[in-house]
């Protein structure tokens, strides 16, 4: 059998007087240990998975959604609420009622239901719409009762909220419609079955089966990923007792863990398969695969972790916990790929070897050359590198353009599925009291009661304000609260403009006139503060992550242009993904409900995609670099690099695309956005960038691609990514 072009060089003959024992680096040694102690390694992973599952199940989760941002007006207002005992500090549930004939005739039944609700666990107080004229619409057909909870929404048991929902809905009869709203209700609603996760796993199995043509070969990367994700999920549950981790972290962890875990295992396994076709025995093939692709996985994983830990430095509330959880997941998948995978290859090595060699023999008999089509694609790009580069780049820039108008915010009940009670309550309140009623601004006035009333009268006249409530003094009388209802819905651009208008234009003049300090808070203002903070801190975060990653690439490839190219292309794939998200979710393409992009997703997607893009970059460029070192023929190196990696990069990308894309099936808008963003980024990176733009750029750069100034070369330490096959 003829060796595949572009793979590692043949093993050199043993040195006289020395045993013919392969030597390798740390990753090869680690693979050797896992192979020699295969059953112990497998048992350790099974024990770890079982232990963390049992302990996390017994301990339970302690997820907390905390997007507090010290130093912002909204956070200062929240702190004052707590300090001065304002009634607006607690969480509540709205019981929304509608009867087209009027609510007056429904009073006995409604009052009886509200009395039952008041006696339920978790309820501190209930305010009837019949006791407050402002709680009934002008036409008398829509009203709402306010149920004050005895704690924050996340602290009240789900079963208590469910009891409130069931009791309230029992009052429905005839023409009376009863719906419930509030964050506690949204959290208690059924989230549906794990359709997205199951669909992603099934699609990954199908792609792996088509790639390798063997159930065992397809199962090895998938088993590695499932062990890693299972262990990571248990560890994250335990970590939630120590760190502030949001309740939407587990599905994101599953999403990223499956994609990254299969991706890393596949890159190593594919190199292992190449070594088998070159005649290596399973043990030696595993060592070589870990010494080459294992190093790539380690480098790429470290890049993702660095980017995620960079999010911690942003200080964005519970997003820090999400970043830590994802970093832990990536670390676990790396460990599984470097320890568990070699053990599995030792168990199934002979069986996989027979299948691989049989498949290679059939391909050789048919005259099929490995990577022929990818070699032809690279040659076509090399013949006209500049047109290929310009067309591909222009297309991606066009897709990226909508990201320039991206609006950041948070989903609310208006984005819930139309059949949910929280969405119905949202719609009824908007119908009866105006679109801004679902997102009031809470204005705090630190001063006497007269100052509060004066501020209230001026706020009611402000442009964009539908109405403002009377100033309500706190329990100690130190401050007053004015509830301002915008003319626009919570997620509308006009509401965001109103927040800035009140803070920048209205409040300063009122503070001079009244001598009182004024703060604009509430959930809508807090969301805007979070979005503004992300926008302000994002450039620094991007600069740090890109700079550190570029430095690592410079160390590995001893080149200036390779890291510059990688950084620019990675940013291009991310901007294209953000542009696609903006088109679909902000502008409502394909019938999707319009709304802002979740404020924390751009930084999260940047951190993850930048690392994953670096994964493919390193895998492709390292093979080009291998061939360059062997032949010193730059054009040949580019062709052979793509020929030997194009298939696995495309397969790995396809798996991640279907895993991430499957989350479009989720009912959660945030997960839909996250899945689409990651899927588009990987699609662009694996197909357009790695298969078209990179070969074109490398051809145009020629030998200059490996240029490093001599003074810099002397000072930089040497970091080898791939090892020669005879090492």
N, C-alpha and C positions, 0 to 999 in steps of 0.2 A: 504494500500500500504506500503510495506516495504521500509524504508529509504535506500538510496544508500550508500554503504560503502565508507568511505573515505571523506564524506562531513562533514560540520560543525556539532558539537554536537547539540542535541535538545535544544530548548529554555527552560531555567529554569523557574519554577513557579514564579509568581510575589512575591516580598517581601511584607509581611503583612503590611497594613497601607499605602502602596504606590500605586499609580495608575499603571495599567499594560500598561505602555507607553515605547516603546523601546527606548533605549539610544544607541548612537554610537559615533564614532569619528567624526572628521571634515568632512570626505568624506560622511559619513552617513547623517550628518546634511545638507550638501550641496545637497545630493539627496533628502532629505525631503523638502527642500526649493523649489527645481525644481519641485517636484511633487505637492506641494500645490499651486504653481504659474505656473502651466504647460503652460497655454496659454500665460502668460507674458514672460516666458522663451523662448517659441517658437517665439513669436513676436519680442523679442530682437534679436534673431539670424537672423530672416528674415530681420529685419531693418538693422542690421550690414552688412549682405551680400549685400542688395540692396544699402546701402550707399557707401560702399567701391567700389562696381562695378561701380556706377554712377560717383563717384569722380575720381576714377582711369581712367575711360574712358574719362572724360573731361580733366584730367591732362596729359594723355598720358604717355608713358614709356620714361625713359632716361637711357636705358641700355648702359653700356660702357665696352668693353673688354680691360682691362688694366692688363697686366702681367709684369709690370715694377718691376725690382728687384734692388733697390738702392745698390750700392757697387759692381755690376758686370761690366765687360768690356762692354757688350752689352748696358747696361743702360748708362754708361759713354759716349759711342759713340753716342747714341741717343741725350744726352744732348748737346754734342759738335755740332752735326748736327744743332740743333736749335739755339745754341748760335752764330755760325759762318756763318749761312745762306747757308749751303751746299745744292746743288740741290737734293741730295738723301734723304732729310728729308721728302719730301711730299709723298703722296700715288698716285698710278697711275693705269691705266688700259692698258693692252696690247691687241692690235687688231692684231691677228695673221692671216697671209695670206698664202695660198698654191695654186700653180698652177703647175702641173707636166710639163707644157710646158715652164715654166719660168714666173717670175713676170714682166719682162720688158714690155711685150705686154699689161699688165693690168694697166699701169701707169695712163692714163687719168681717167679711172673709179675710181681707188683707190684714186687719188688726189682729185677728186670731192667729194667722200664720206668723206675723212678726213677734207675737208673744211667745210662740213655740221656738222661734229662732233665738230669742233672747235667753232662753233657758238652756241652750245647747253648750257643750264644752267649747272653749276657745273664744266665746263671745263676751265682750266686755259691756257693750251697750248697743242699742238699736234706736235710730231716729226715724220716726214714721213720716211719710210724705204728707200726711194729714196734719202734722204738727208744724210744718214749715211750708208756707205758700210758695217759696222760691223753688221747692223741690217738685213742683208740678208745672207742666208746660202751660203756655197761655191758653191753649184750647182745651185744657183739662183732660186730655186723652193719655198723656205719658207722664209718669212720675217715678221717683226712685226713693228707696229707703236706704239709709247708710248704716251698715253693720260694722261697728268698731271692734276689731279683734284685740285679744289680750296680749298680743306680741307681734313681732315682725312677721311678714307673710311666710318667710322661709322657716320660721321657728314654730309655726302652728302646724300640728300634725295634719297630714293629708286627709285622714279619715274625718277629722273635725270639719274641714272645708267641704268634703263630700256630703256630710250630714246637713250642712247649711244649704247646699245646692238642692238636695233631695227634698228637704222640708219646704223650701221656698217654691219649688216647682210643683209641689203637691197642691198648691192653691190655684193652679190653672184650671179653669172651667169655663165653658161657654165661650165668650169672646175675650176673656182675660188672658193675655200673654205675659209670662214671667220669665225673665232672663237675668243672669248674674254676671257681673263684671268685676275687675280688679286683678292685681297680680297674683293674689292667693288662688283665685278661681282658675286663672290661666295655668298655674302650676299644678293644680289638682286634676286638670282635664287629662283624659287618656291620650298618651302620645302615639299609640298605635304599635303594631308588631314590628320587629326588626327586619322589615322587608329589604331595606337598603343594604344592610350588612350581609344578609343571606344572598341577595342578588349579586353583590360584589364577589363573594367567595365562589359562587357557582360559575360566574364568568371567568374568574381567575383559573379555576380548575379546567375549564374548557380550553382556554388559551394555552395553558401549560401542556395539556394533553396533545393539542395540535402541534405544539412546538417540538415536543420530544417523542411523541408517538408511543409512550409507555406510561402506564398508570403509576408504576413505582417511581419513575423519574419525575413525573409531574407532582407526585405527592411529597417528595422530599422538601422542595422549597416551601410548599404550603404548610406542611407540618412545622417546619422551623418558624414560620411567621405566626402560626396559631399559638405555639408555645410561648413565643416572645410577647404577643399581645395579651394572652391570658395572664401571664405573670405581671406585666406592666399594669393591667387594670386593677389587679389586687393590690399592688404597691401604691397605686394612686389613691385608692380608697383609704388606705392607712395614712398616706401623706395628707389627706384632707383634714385629719385631726390636728395636724401641726401647721399647715400652710392654708392660706385662703384660696381655695380652688372652686371655680364656678361649677354649677350643676350641669352645664352643657359640655363639660370636659370629656366624660366617658365616650359619647359617640364620636367626638373629634379624635380622641385617642384611638378608637377602633378604626376609624377612617385612615388616619395617618399610619398607624402601626401595621395594618394589613398591607397597605401599598408599599411602605418602606421595607417591611420585613420580607415580602416576596421579592421585591426588587433587589435587595442586597443578596439574598440567598441565590437568586437566579444568576446574578453576575458571577458569583463564585462557582456555581454549578456549571455554568456554560463554559468557563475556563477549564474546569475539571473534565468536561466532555471533550474539549479540544485536546487536552493532554492524553486522554485515553486513545483518541484516534491517531495520535502521534506515536503510539506504541508503549506508553508508560503503564506500569502496573497500577492498580487502584490506589495503593498507599502512596506511591510516588506522585501520582496524578493529583492526589489531594494536597500533598505538600507543595507542589508547584502552583496549584490553583490558589492556595492560601498565601503563598509568597508573592503572588502577582495581584490577582483580583482581590484577595483579602486585604491587601494594603490599600487598594482603591476604596474598598468599602469602609475601612477604618478612617481614611482621610475624609471621605465624603460625609460619614457620620459625624465626625468631629466638626466639620463645617456647619452641618445642620444644628448641632448642639450649641456651637458658638453663637450662631444667629439667634437661636431661641433664648439663650441666656442673655443676649443683648436686650431682649424685651424686658427682662427683669429690671434692667437699669432705667427703663423708661418710666417706671413707677406708676403704671396704669392699673391700680386696684387689683381685682381678681384675675386680670390678664396675666399678671406675674405668675399666679398659680397655674394657669393654663400652660404658660411657657415652660415652667418647671416640669409639669406632668408630661408634656410632649418630649422634652429633653430626656426624661427618664425612659419614655417609651423608645426613643431612638437608641439610647444607650443599651436597653434590653435587647432590641433587635440586632444590634451590632454584636453583643455577646453571644446571642443564639447563632448568628451566622458564623462566628469564629470558633465556637466550641461545640454547639449542638449539631450543626450541619456536618462537620468532619466525622462526628460519631455516627450519624445516620449513614454517611457515605461508607464508613467502615462496615456497617451492618449489611448494607445493600450493594456494596461495591462490585462484587463479582457478577451479580445479576444485572446491574446497570451496564457493566463493561460488556457483557455478552450482547446486550441489546444495542449498545452504541456501535460496537464493531460490526455486528450483523447489518445494521442500518448503513454504516459507512461502506461496507463491501458492496451492498446493493447499489448505492449511489455511484461508486466507482465503476461498477459493471455497466451502468447506464451512461457512463461518461459525464456524470454530473459533477461539477466542480463547486466546492464550498465557497460561497460568497460571490459567485459569478455575476449575479445581477447587481449586487452592491458595487462590485468592481467596475461594472459597466456604467453605473450611475456616477461614480466618482470620476471616471474618465470623461464622461459627457460634461460634467461641471468644470473639469479642468480645461477642456477645450474652449469654453466661454465663461471664465470665472466672473468677470465683471458684470455681464448681463444677469447671470444667476444671482449674484449678490444684490444687485440693485432691485430686481423684481421682488425677491423674497423680502428684502428689508422694507421696501415701499409698502408691501401688503401688510406687514406686521405693524408698521407705523400707522397705517390707516385704521387697523383694528385697535390700536392703542389710543387713538385720538379722543374717543369719548371719555376716557379716564380723566382728561383735563377738566371736565365738568362734573366729576363725581361728587355727590353729596353724601356726607357721612351722618349716620344717626342710629336709631335703634328701632327694631320692630315692636309694635304694640298690638293691642287687641284688634286693631283695624286690619292687621295682616294675618289674623288667625283664619283657619278654614271657615267658609260661610256657614257651615252647619253647627259650629260650636256655640255654646251659650254666651261665651265672652264676646264673640264677634257680633252676635245678635244684640247683646246689651249695648255694645259700642254704637251700632247703627241706630238703635232706638234713642239713645242719648243725643246723638248728632241730629236726629230728626226732630226731637222735641225741644232741644236747647241750643242748637247750633253746632257746627263742626269743631269749634274751639273748646267745647265743654269737656271733651275727653282728654284735653291736655292743658289744664290751667297752670298759670304761673303763680307762684307763691311769693309775694313781695313782703319782706320784713321791714318794719320801721322801728328803729330804736329811738324812742322819744315818748313824749306824753301823748294822751289820747287825742288832744287837739291836732298834734302833728300827724297822727295816723289818719284822721279824718281829712285833713288838708291834702295829704299825699293821695288818698283815695280819690278825691274829686279831680285832681289833676291827671291821675292815671286813666280815669274813665274817659278823658278827652283825647288821650294819645292816639295817634294814627295806628290802626291795626288792632285796637282793643274793642271787643264787642260790648263788654260790660265789666264792672268791677264791684266786688262785694263790699259791704260796710266793713270798716276796720274793726277787727276783733282783738281785744286785749288779751295778753297771756295771763296765766294764773297769778303771777307776781306783779303784773302791770308794767313791767319794764319794756315791753315792746308790743307792737300791734301787727296784725297780719291782715293783708289785703289779698284776696284771691282775684286774679286778673284772668278773664276769659278772652283768648284771641278770637279774631274773626275767622281764622283759618285752622285747619286740622293740625294735630300734633306734629305730623311728619312733613307738613307743607313748608316750602322755602320761606313763605311769609311769616311763619311762626318763628323760625330761626332768626329772621331779620328783626322781628319784634323784640326778641330777647336782647339783641345787640342795641337796638334803638332805645329801649328802656334803660339799659345800663350806661350807654355812652352819651345819650342826648338828654333823656328825661331826668334820670336820677341826679346827676350833678347839680342841675338848677334847683331841684327840690331840696337837696341837702343844704344848699346855700340859703334858701328862703326859710326853711323850717329849723335848721340846725340839727336835724336828725340824720342818722346814718341809715341808708337804704340798701338792701340786698335783694336781688332777684334770684329766687330759688325754685324748687319743685323738680319733679322728675324730668320734665321737658327741658328746663334750663340745665339740669345736670347732664342730660344726654348731649346737649350742645357744648357744654364745657368739655366733656370727654372727647367729642369729635374735634373741637378746636385744639385740645392738647395733643391729640394724635397728629394732627396736621402740623403743629409747631415742632414736635419732637421727631417726626419721621425723617427729615433730611439728615439729622445727626446720626440717627440709628442706621440709616442706609449707608452713610459714609463710613461708619465704624465697621459694619459687617463687610462691606465691599473691600475696604482697606485691609482688614485682617485676612480675608480669604485670598486677596490678590498677593499678599505677602507670602502666604503658604504656597500658592502656585509658583511664585518666583523661586522659592526655595527648592521645590520639587523638580521643576523643569529647567531651572537655570536660564530663564528667559524673561525679558521685559514685555514683549508683545503678547505672549500667551496669556498672562493674567489680565492685561488690558482688554484683549479680545474677549476673554471669558466673562469679565465683569460687564462689558457693554452688552453682550448677547444675553446674559442672564437677566439683566435689567429689561431688555427688549421683550423677552418671553413673559416676564412678570407684568409689564405694562400692557401687553396684549391681553393677558388674562383679566386684568382690572378693567380694560376697555370692554371686553365681552360681558363681564358682570354688570357694568353700567348700562349697556344696551338692553340686556335682558331684564334686570330687576329695577333699574331706575327709570328707563324709558318704556318698559312694558312690552318688549318684543316677545313674540310667540304667545301672546295672550296672558303673560304673567302680570300680576297686579303691581302697579307702580309704587315705588317707595324708595327710601334711602338705602345705601349700602351699610351693613352693620359696621359700626365705627371701628371695631377692633380687628376686622378681617383683613384690611390691607397690610397691616404690619405682620399679622400672623401668616398670611399667605406669602408675603415677602420672605420671611424667615425660613419657612418650609421649602418653598420653591427654589430659593437661591441655593440652598444646600443640595436639593435633589438635582438641580441643573448642574451643579458642580460635580455631582456623581457621574453623570453622563459625559461631562466635559473631560474629567480625569480619565474615565474608562477609554474614551476614544483617543485622546491626545497621548496617553501612555502607550497605546499600541502603535500610534504613528511614530512616537519617539523611539520605541523599541526597534521598529523597522529602519528608522533613520540612523540609529546607532549601528545597526548591522550592515546597511548597504550604502549609507551616505547619499542615496538617491532620493531627493525630496519628493518628486512627483510619485515615484513608486511607493514611498512611505505613506503618502496620503491615501493612495488607492488601496493599499493593503490594510491600512488601519481601518478604513471604512468597511472593507470586505470582511474583515474578521470580527467586527463589532456591530455592524449595521443590523444584523438579524437579532442579536440579543438586546440591543438598545431599543429596537422597535417592539420586540416582544415584551420587554420590561415596561416600556412606556404604555403599551396596549393594556397590560394588566393594571397598571396604576390608573389609567384613564377609565377603565370599566369599574374599578373599585371606587374611585372618587366620583365618577359620573353616576354610579348607582345611588348616591345620596341625593340625587335630584328626585328620587322617589319618596324621600322623607316628607312628612307633613310640616316639618320645621323649616321656616323660611331661611333662617341662619344657616342650617346645614345644606340647604339647596344652594345658597350663594357660595358657601365654602367648597362644596363638591364641584360646582361648575368652574369656579376660579382655578382650582387645582387641576381639574381635568383639561381645561383649555391650555393652561401653562405647560403641562406635560406633553400634550399633543403638539403644540408649537415647538417645544424644545426637542422632542425626540424625532420629529419628522422634518420640520422646516429648518431648524437651526443646525442640528447635528448632521443631517443628511444633505443639506444644500449649502447653508451659509458657511459652516466651518470648513468644508473642503474648498470652497471658493476663496475664503480668506487665507487659508493655509497655502493655497496655490499662488495667490498674489504675493504673499509675504516671502515665499521661497525659503532660502537658507536664513534670511533675516529673522524668521520665526524663532530661531534658537539663539538670538543675539543677546548677550549680557555684557555690559561694560566691564572691562578688565578690573578696574578698582573695586567695583561692586562684587565681581566674581571672587576676588581674593578674600573679601570680608564675609560673604555669606557662607554659612555652614552648608555642607552637602547632605541632602536628604534624598535617599534613593526610594523611588516609589515601586518600580518593578525590579526584580532580580533576574540576572541571567539564569537560564535554565540549568547551567552546569555548576551553579553555586552551591 
